[in-house]
Amino acid sequence: MRLPARADGPAMQDLVARCPPLDLNSAYLYLLLTEHFPDTCILAEDDDGLLGMVSGYRPPGRDDTLFVWQVAVDPRARGRGLGLDMLLGLLSRRSPRPAHWVETTVGPGNRASRGLFRRLAVRLDASLNETALFDAALFGAGTHEAEPLLRIGPFTPPVPESDRNP
Ligand SMILES: CC(C)(COP(=O)(O)OP(=O)(O)OC[C@H]1O[C@@H](n2cnc3c(N)ncnc32)[C@H](O)[C@@H]1OP(=O)(O)O)[C@@H](O)C(=O)NCCC(=O)NCCS
């Protein structure tokens, strides 16, 4: 697992295209993530290419929070803990102001994503609360389900892997 770099933009877009129901954004958007938000994004890869990605950012003025935007795990790598490992890897990165809260939005019908964030809350020993955020109507008629907000925390950031005992 590693930080994204500029050259990863096209592969990040390709990975998201393989991971419905994620919204596929423009190539330019994924380049911006690598350029401006590498510290809050993480990639997982093997010899055959990109296996996973989490993109996120700190909401302006709320440095104690990591907002998780997209989580994508290639279908060939699912169900092996990679999604959870990437989230924990992001949260354990050294930072002058580590996050004590995670926020994301998840449609009511996305069972895998809901399960992933429930599992993250258990792992962090933190509570998970759900509130309304973006109603379906805001996405245009009949095009998208609602995106309620999931908020996990407060939690103690996980210990960086390099600091753990062998
Ligand atoms: C959601 C997604 C990222 C999960 O990735 P993953 O690497 O397979 O997830 P993990 O193996 O780390 O699973 C962690 C936990 O999530 C839950 N989970 C994962 N897949 C699940 C599924 N299909 N159904 C229900 N729960 C699921 C489980 O609780 C699991 O823990 P457990 O195996 O100990 O019970 C992956 O399915 C994906 O890319 N889906 C398409 C894109 C998407 O919907 N992204 C999320 C929106 S932001």
Ligand as a Chemical Component Dictionary entry (heavy atoms), coordinates in Angstrom:
data_LIG
# 
_chem_comp.id                   LIG 
_chem_comp.type                 NON-POLYMER 
_chem_comp.pdbx_formal_charge   0 
_chem_comp.three_letter_code    LIG 
# 
loop_
_chem_comp_atom.comp_id 
_chem_comp_atom.atom_id 
_chem_comp_atom.alt_atom_id 
_chem_comp_atom.type_symbol 
_chem_comp_atom.charge 
_chem_comp_atom.model_Cartn_x 
_chem_comp_atom.model_Cartn_y 
_chem_comp_atom.model_Cartn_z 
_chem_comp_atom.pdbx_ordinal 
LIG C1  C1  C 0 -17.108 -2.131  -0.622 1  
LIG C2  C2  C 0 -15.745 -2.712  -1.008 2  
LIG C3  C3  C 0 -14.737 -1.576  -1.099 3  
LIG C4  C4  C 0 -15.316 -3.716  0.100  4  
LIG O1  O1  O 0 -13.974 -4.108  -0.151 5  
LIG P1  P1  P 0 -13.375 -5.496  0.412  6  
LIG O2  O2  O 0 -11.892 -5.420  0.329  7  
LIG O3  O3  O 0 -14.028 -6.640  -0.273 8  
LIG O4  O4  O 0 -13.865 -5.456  1.930  9  
LIG P2  P2  P 0 -13.160 -6.226  3.138  10 
LIG O5  O5  O 0 -12.729 -7.578  2.690  11 
LIG O6  O6  O 0 -12.126 -5.339  3.750  12 
LIG O7  O7  O 0 -14.368 -6.398  4.144  13 
LIG C5  C5  C 0 -14.461 -5.696  5.371  14 
LIG C6  C6  C 0 -15.858 -5.876  5.919  15 
LIG O8  O8  O 0 -16.818 -5.279  5.046  16 
LIG C7  C7  C 0 -18.009 -6.085  5.025  17 
LIG N1  N1  N 0 -18.254 -6.517  3.637  18 
LIG C8  C8  C 0 -17.365 -6.560  2.614  19 
LIG N2  N2  N 0 -17.974 -6.997  1.491  20 
LIG C9  C9  C 0 -19.266 -7.236  1.832  21 
LIG C10 C10 C 0 -20.415 -7.683  1.114  22 
LIG N3  N3  N 0 -20.339 -7.989  -0.200 23 
LIG N4  N4  N 0 -21.603 -7.789  1.763  24 
LIG C11 C11 C 0 -21.703 -7.473  3.074  25 
LIG N5  N5  N 0 -20.636 -7.045  3.838  26 
LIG C12 C12 C 0 -19.449 -6.924  3.195  27 
LIG C13 C13 C 0 -17.788 -7.246  5.957  28 
LIG O9  O9  O 0 -18.272 -6.895  7.252  29 
LIG C14 C14 C 0 -16.283 -7.321  6.018  30 
LIG O10 O10 O 0 -15.767 -7.839  7.198  31 
LIG P3  P3  P 0 -15.765 -9.434  7.478  32 
LIG O11 O11 O 0 -15.308 -10.081 6.205  33 
LIG O12 O12 O 0 -14.791 -9.598  8.592  34 
LIG O13 O13 O 0 -17.169 -9.756  7.835  35 
LIG C15 C15 C 0 -15.813 -3.492  -2.358 36 
LIG O14 O14 O 0 -16.865 -4.431  -2.283 37 
LIG C16 C16 C 0 -16.050 -2.584  -3.556 38 
LIG O15 O15 O 0 -15.103 -2.037  -4.135 39 
LIG N6  N6  N 0 -17.328 -2.444  -3.959 40 
LIG C17 C17 C 0 -17.700 -1.617  -5.128 41 
LIG C18 C18 C 0 -17.488 -0.150  -4.880 42 
LIG C19 C19 C 0 -18.207 0.370   -3.654 43 
LIG O16 O16 O 0 -19.391 0.140   -3.433 44 
LIG N7  N7  N 0 -17.434 1.095   -2.810 45 
LIG C20 C20 C 0 -17.918 1.638   -1.557 46 
LIG C21 C21 C 0 -18.581 2.938   -1.692 47 
LIG S1  S1  S 0 -17.593 4.256   -1.049 48 
# 
loop_
_chem_comp_bond.comp_id 
_chem_comp_bond.atom_id_1 
_chem_comp_bond.atom_id_2 
_chem_comp_bond.value_order 
_chem_comp_bond.pdbx_ordinal 
LIG C1  C2  SING 1  
LIG C2  C3  SING 2  
LIG C2  C4  SING 3  
LIG C2  C15 SING 4  
LIG C4  O1  SING 5  
LIG O1  P1  SING 6  
LIG P1  O2  DOUB 7  
LIG P1  O3  SING 8  
LIG P1  O4  SING 9  
LIG O4  P2  SING 10 
LIG P2  O5  DOUB 11 
LIG P2  O6  SING 12 
LIG P2  O7  SING 13 
LIG O7  C5  SING 14 
LIG C5  C6  SING 15 
LIG C6  O8  SING 16 
LIG C6  C14 SING 17 
LIG O8  C7  SING 18 
LIG C7  N1  SING 19 
LIG C7  C13 SING 20 
LIG N1  C8  SING 21 
LIG N1  C12 SING 22 
LIG C8  N2  DOUB 23 
LIG N2  C9  SING 24 
LIG C9  C10 SING 25 
LIG C9  C12 DOUB 26 
LIG C10 N3  SING 27 
LIG C10 N4  DOUB 28 
LIG N4  C11 SING 29 
LIG C11 N5  DOUB 30 
LIG N5  C12 SING 31 
LIG C13 O9  SING 32 
LIG C13 C14 SING 33 
LIG C14 O10 SING 34 
LIG O10 P3  SING 35 
LIG P3  O11 DOUB 36 
LIG P3  O12 SING 37 
LIG P3  O13 SING 38 
LIG C15 O14 SING 39 
LIG C15 C16 SING 40 
LIG C16 O15 DOUB 41 
LIG C16 N6  SING 42 
LIG N6  C17 SING 43 
LIG C17 C18 SING 44 
LIG C18 C19 SING 45 
LIG C19 O16 DOUB 46 
LIG C19 N7  SING 47 
LIG N7  C20 SING 48 
LIG C20 C21 SING 49 
LIG C21 S1  SING 50 
# 
